Amino acid sequence: MEAERTAVVERRLIEFELDAAFSFRAPGDAPSRDVRLRAKIDRVDLLEGGRFRVIDYKSKLVPDPKRTVQLQIYTSAVAQQLRRAGDAREAAEAFYLSLEGESAIKSLRAARGQSLDDLLRDAEQRMVKAMDDMTAGHFPARPTPRSLCAQCPFDSVCRKQFVELDGD
């Protein structure tokens, strides 16, 4: 992984701690939402040129960044925390690094015409919407992939709903 990347690492921050309120963009015209996060990010590399990258190690399986928001939310929070510490940097990249799995690196990848910030904004909005839905009492199970239901012993009593959401 290191050999494939040419960016010079100024400093590696191992087990980078987040323990504060961070501002995340809400869907539509709603104001940003402050959300308290407590987490330890496996590694943040401060790169030459005022950029950084976030690396989250996984023991085997790597989640699909299109279905999850963890890596994106971490990246947004790191940018804010660095800015608060007087080190304003832009995110260069973020990825999961599997220590044993088949697919060693799973990066956040922007679609054509999108930026990394577009991906981060989308994840922030999905997280805020999920929080709003939970607060309103709407949090049906939506297993991904759906085939997981066939193996679940609680299938007959589950509240799952196979409702297609925007972007699913």
C-alpha positions as CSV (number, residue, x, y, z in Angstrom):
1,M,0.0,0.0,0.0
2,E,2.8,2.4,0.9
3,A,4.8,1.7,-2.2
4,E,1.8,2.5,-4.5
5,R,1.4,6.0,-3.0
6,T,3.8,8.7,-3.9
7,A,2.6,11.4,-1.4
8,V,5.2,12.2,1.3
9,V,3.9,11.5,4.8
10,E,4.9,14.2,7.2
11,R,3.5,12.5,10.2
12,R,1.5,9.4,11.1
13,L,-1.1,9.7,13.8
14,I,-1.9,6.3,15.2
15,E,-5.2,5.7,17.1
16,F,-6.3,9.3,16.3
17,E,-8.9,10.1,18.9
18,L,-12.2,11.9,18.2
19,D,-14.1,13.0,21.3
20,A,-16.1,16.1,20.5
21,A,-19.1,17.5,18.7
22,F,-18.7,17.8,15.0
23,S,-20.9,19.6,12.5
24,F,-22.4,17.5,9.7
25,R,-24.4,18.7,6.8
26,A,-28.1,17.8,6.8
27,P,-30.3,16.9,3.8
28,G,-31.9,19.7,1.8
29,D,-31.9,23.2,3.2
30,A,-31.8,22.0,6.8
31,P,-29.1,23.5,8.9
32,S,-26.0,21.5,9.8
33,R,-26.3,19.3,12.8
34,D,-23.8,19.0,15.7
35,V,-23.2,15.4,16.6
36,R,-20.9,14.2,19.4
37,L,-18.5,11.4,18.3
38,R,-16.2,9.2,20.3
39,A,-13.9,7.1,18.2
40,K,-10.4,6.1,17.6
41,I,-9.3,6.1,14.0
42,D,-6.6,3.5,13.3
43,R,-4.4,5.9,11.3
44,V,-4.4,9.4,9.9
45,D,-1.4,10.3,7.7
46,L,-0.6,14.0,7.5
47,L,0.7,14.5,3.9
48,E,3.0,17.0,2.4
49,G,1.1,19.8,0.7
50,G,-1.6,20.3,3.4
51,R,-3.5,17.1,2.9
52,F,-4.3,14.1,4.9
53,R,-5.6,10.5,4.5
54,V,-7.6,8.3,6.8
55,I,-6.9,4.6,7.0
56,D,-9.2,2.2,8.9
57,Y,-7.8,-1.3,9.4
58,K,-10.1,-4.3,9.1
59,S,-9.1,-7.8,10.2
60,K,-10.8,-9.5,7.2
61,L,-13.9,-8.3,5.5
62,V,-14.1,-4.7,4.3
63,P,-17.4,-2.9,4.3
64,D,-18.7,-1.4,1.1
65,P,-18.2,2.4,1.4
66,K,-21.3,2.9,-0.7
67,R,-23.4,1.2,1.9
68,T,-21.8,2.6,5.1
69,V,-20.8,6.0,6.3
70,Q,-18.1,5.3,8.9
71,L,-15.1,6.1,6.8
72,Q,-16.7,9.3,5.3
73,I,-17.8,10.5,8.7
74,Y,-14.4,9.9,10.2
75,T,-12.8,11.8,7.3
76,S,-15.1,14.8,7.8
77,A,-14.5,14.8,11.6
78,V,-10.7,14.6,11.2
79,A,-10.8,17.6,8.9
80,Q,-12.7,19.6,11.5
81,Q,-10.5,18.4,14.4
82,L,-7.3,19.3,12.5
83,R,-8.8,22.7,11.6
84,R,-9.6,23.4,15.3
85,A,-6.0,22.6,16.2
86,G,-4.8,25.2,13.6
87,D,-3.8,22.7,11.0
88,A,-6.4,23.2,8.2
89,R,-5.9,20.3,5.7
90,E,-7.9,18.8,2.9
91,A,-8.7,15.2,2.7
92,A,-6.7,13.5,0.0
93,E,-8.1,10.0,0.4
94,A,-9.7,7.5,2.8
95,F,-9.8,3.8,2.7
96,Y,-10.3,0.5,4.5
97,L,-7.2,-1.7,4.6
98,S,-7.9,-5.4,5.2
99,L,-5.1,-7.3,7.0
100,E,-6.2,-10.7,5.7
101,G,-9.1,-10.3,3.3
102,E,-9.3,-10.9,-0.5
103,S,-9.6,-7.2,-1.3
104,A,-6.9,-5.5,0.6
105,I,-7.8,-1.8,-0.1
106,K,-11.3,-0.4,-0.5
107,S,-11.1,3.3,-1.1
108,L,-13.7,6.0,-1.2
109,R,-14.2,6.7,-4.9
110,A,-16.0,9.6,-6.3
111,A,-18.1,9.1,-9.4
112,R,-17.2,11.0,-12.6
113,G,-17.9,14.6,-12.0
114,Q,-17.9,14.2,-8.2
115,S,-15.3,15.3,-5.7
116,L,-14.3,13.6,-2.4
117,D,-16.2,16.4,-0.6
118,D,-19.4,15.4,-2.6
119,L,-19.0,11.9,-1.2
120,L,-18.5,13.2,2.3
121,R,-21.5,15.5,2.1
122,D,-23.7,12.6,0.9
123,A,-22.6,10.4,3.8
124,E,-23.1,13.2,6.3
125,Q,-26.7,13.7,5.0
126,R,-27.4,10.0,5.1
127,M,-26.2,9.9,8.7
128,V,-28.3,12.9,9.8
129,K,-31.3,11.4,8.0
130,A,-30.8,8.1,9.7
131,M,-30.6,9.9,13.1
132,D,-33.8,11.8,12.3
133,D,-35.6,8.6,11.3
134,M,-34.5,6.8,14.5
135,T,-35.6,9.8,16.6
136,A,-39.0,9.6,14.9
137,G,-39.2,5.9,15.6
138,H,-38.6,4.8,12.0
139,F,-35.7,2.3,11.9
140,P,-36.8,-0.9,10.1
141,A,-34.2,-3.5,9.5
142,R,-32.8,-3.3,6.0
143,P,-30.3,-6.2,5.7
144,T,-27.6,-5.9,3.1
145,P,-27.3,-8.2,1.3
146,R,-30.9,-9.4,1.6
147,S,-29.6,-13.0,1.4
148,L,-28.6,-12.7,5.1
149,C,-32.2,-13.2,6.0
150,A,-32.1,-16.8,4.8
151,Q,-29.6,-17.6,7.5
152,C,-31.1,-15.7,10.3
153,P,-33.0,-17.7,13.0
154,F,-35.3,-14.7,13.7
155,D,-36.6,-14.3,10.2
156,S,-40.2,-15.1,11.2
157,V,-40.4,-12.3,13.8
158,C,-38.2,-9.7,12.2
159,R,-39.6,-6.2,11.4
160,K,-37.5,-6.0,8.2
161,Q,-38.8,-3.8,5.4
162,F,-37.5,-4.1,1.9
163,V,-38.2,-0.5,1.0
164,E,-36.0,0.9,-1.7
165,L,-34.5,4.2,-0.6
166,D,-33.1,6.9,-2.9
167,G,-29.7,5.8,-3.9
168,D,-30.2,2.1,-3.0
